[in-house]
Amino acid sequence: MNYMPGTASLIEDIDKKHLVLLRDGRTLIGFLRSIDQFANLVLHQTVERIHVGKKYGDIPRGIFVVRGENVVLLGEIDLEKESDTPLQQVSIEEILEEQRVEQQTRLEAEKLKVQALKDRGLSLPRADTLDEY
Amino acid sequence: MDLLGDHEENLAERLSKMVIENELEDPAIMTAVQTRPVLQPQPGSLNSSIWDGSEVLRRIRGPLLAQEMPAVSVLEYALPQRTPQAPEDDRDLSERALPRRSTSPVIGSPPVRAVPIGTPPKQMAVPSFNQQILCPKPVHVRPPMPPRYPAPYGERMSPNQLCSVPNSSLLGHPFPPSVPPVLSPLQRAQLLGGAQLQPGRMSPSQFARVPGFVGSPLAAAMNPKLLQGRVGQMLPPAPGFRAFFSAPPPATPPPPQQHPPGPGPHLQNLRSQAPMFRPDTTHLHPQHRRLLHQRQQQNRNQHRNLNGAGDRGSHRSSHHDHLRKDPYANLMLQREKDWVSKIQMMQLQSTDPYLDDFYYQNYFEKLEKLSAAEEVQGDGPKKERTKLITPQVAKLEHTYKPVQFEGSLGKLTVSSVNNPRKMIDAVVTSRSEDDETKEKQVRDKRRKTLVIIEKTYSLLLDVEDYERRYLLSLEEERPALMEERKHKICSMYDNLRGKLPGQERPSDDHFVQIMCIRKGKRMVARILPFLSTEQAADILMTTARSLPFLIKKDAQDEVLPCLLSPFSLLVYHLPSVTVTSLLQQLMNLPQSAAAPAPSNPHLTAVLQNKFGLSLLLVVLSRGEDLQSSDPAAESTQNNQWTEVMFTATQELLRIPQAALAKPLSIPTNLVSLFSRYVDRQKLNLLETKLQLVQGIR
């Protein structure tokens, strides 16, 4: 049965594997089992995938219920092309370590930048005064 | 013994009342209309009613034991005891099992639910679901109406079934003007019964319970007769619907089987209600249907595993293999999918698709025109033009009528979703002139100009829309539309020039202020085609007069060139006199040839601006056209023009070459123009200066 062609509807995506990007930056991959009118999602056999550079690591999470407003985008994963990726899968510990390292370098670069601006008499607005978006 | 006899008598009586032609005689409906619910009418009959129908009994018992509580409306509680033969048999009778009066009656609030709104459907055995709701087909066959519970009472037709009778006059008349919409919310809620069709409030359990009701409005909509007419009203406002049943209509209600005299009178009424209904607009555009068919075909192909399907086919088949092996598949039932789908469809309902969905409508219109044009050329097989109908909902006026209890003074006013209470009284206070500083005054003036621009823009959009409305309207309405349009154009012009009651427009200031704002300039460019020649000429003159100022203000926006095209169009319609004076204004030529000013900053500014120079050239070209085309014109005009041209050429010669702008377009007849007034040498000079000869550029 075809549902509302020409509109964006998730009904045809049910029971298919999806990649979901959340507003907090997390990437979830799972089978979309159920939806509702707010695009709340129920993901089955979900895996949280962390990407650092060319590597990624999967953390199995089970069943996720995601509130619709937190979804940035989602897309169907082609099961056959899924393994066809230049990225390298590593273990969870390794990827978490990599993530930590990346976070650290980013913070340091940020600090340098802020310092440089301060030296020149400029200042960036504080993060807490910025909007989330 | 006696008791049994009594029972039988009662039964016979009730059975005879079963076949009721006229709803008004139906005690069940009439009692429902009463404002004051009767508490315990006849205990005797109560007992007999429960015990009479064994089926009924079973159904009441079952859900009670299972502790299931489908979504109910509170009105069940407020209703008097209804006989089980009431025409509501289609509804889920398990609702009766719930305690009565455990919630407050409806007073303007949305009905209270035992189960929260938005609960997904429970697992109920549901008969055929009306798929037409989701993918309505243009020529619609009325969906089959399987009676949920065996109807032992033969011919009796419930209101639900009445709805689904084709060509029923009841359907054709959802807003009978004669029916006063003064049912109290309580009454309305009572009549609604279990079938509320409000978006977001639907739960599929309700949905499933009244398939007939839900399907029927669409059936009505898709009814071929109504199809040609106006409307798909997918969501008949239930109050209007049921109201027809309860309130005594002025004419006798026709029995359900009778066909109306024709769709005409009903459609007339519909038209009067909603003159903007457009029969062609769709919510699933024909293009979508084609996509739909394509996809269907694709799926079918893959299912059959055609040989030439290719990679895609194999992918699909493996995908379906996956589905087959997937033990967790179909956790979401078809019913639930349909439910979500229905909610999403409801969100597409609109009272005015051209307002809500402008770009979508226009895009698909364009596509259609394109394909139609192609078809005409190609002369291929004519594609079936399936016109689907948008579920257009007429705008309803929900007036809140405060509930009044009998025997009390005054009315209760409760603040609820349907009638919100006003919390803040925002009052606009205007300041006095004295305390404002100069800056504030300037700011306020600018704000006022912005407001004027916005208002004029709204008028402009309306005026631009009139063409479309004209096409959709009836013959009688057209003069009124034209009047409206003219009126709006006049107001637009007044807004532009400043609404001064005096004869002259003493100051250009108002207009210039508008033209200083980017949006104002674009708006003027759009308005110009609608104005009369005199009005447009007036605008043009004012622009020419204040051109240097405008050029200065436009330095950042650079929007003036957008005005060139409407202005050029206008100039080519202007008479000679106007052109002459326009040229004078534009070049700021001294009125008398006797005393030329040493420098002409006005002209310099004009020439250094792209728009200014282009406009000047256009004006010159027009003048030349007039001269050359009509040599026997009035001599005074001729003389004026010649004089002006002489001064003009002199000025042009004097202007230094440097920093001349590049005009948007150069009219071709300028060389011949200048050749009349200057000699060879100077002509060459002018040519080089103004780059009139193509080769130089």
Interface residues (C-beta under 8 A of the other chain):
Chain A: M1 N2 Y3 M4 P5 G6 T7 S9 I11 I14 D15 F31 R33 S34 I35 D36 Q37 V42 H44 D78 L79 E80
Chain B: G118 P120 Q131 L134 C135 G200 L284 H285 Q287 H288 R289 L291 L292 R295 Q296 H315 S318 H319 H322 L323 D326 Y328 A329 N330 L331 M332 Q334 E336 K337 V340 S341 I343 Q344 M345 L348
